[in-house]
Amino acid sequence: MAMATTIANKLRAALAPTRLEVEDQSHLHAGHAGAREGGESHFSVMIEANTFQGMSRLARQRLVNEVLWEELAGGIHALSIRAQTPEEARKAL
């Protein structure tokens, strides 16, 4: 299974997001530290979930990292996280 699919499946199961985008950005890091042939080393996650209500930005990122700890320990070199509540996302429009 592709790493992006694994990331999405785990985040959906754990956080029930109202919106989720997972992007493999490995091609942008070719030749840099941690980059691997075939990609799947650098990812960007945009997630909106009610679960984040009342949590600080750091707590939200820690929660996402906790959900993805196996992937971070075994294959993902870099993970960019944008975590918001659906209300925060609507206000940003």
Summary of the structure (lengths in Angstrom):
residues: 93
radius of gyration: 13.4
end to end distance: 34.0
largest distance: 40.0
contacts: 257
relative contact order: 0.22
helix: 47%
strand: 22%
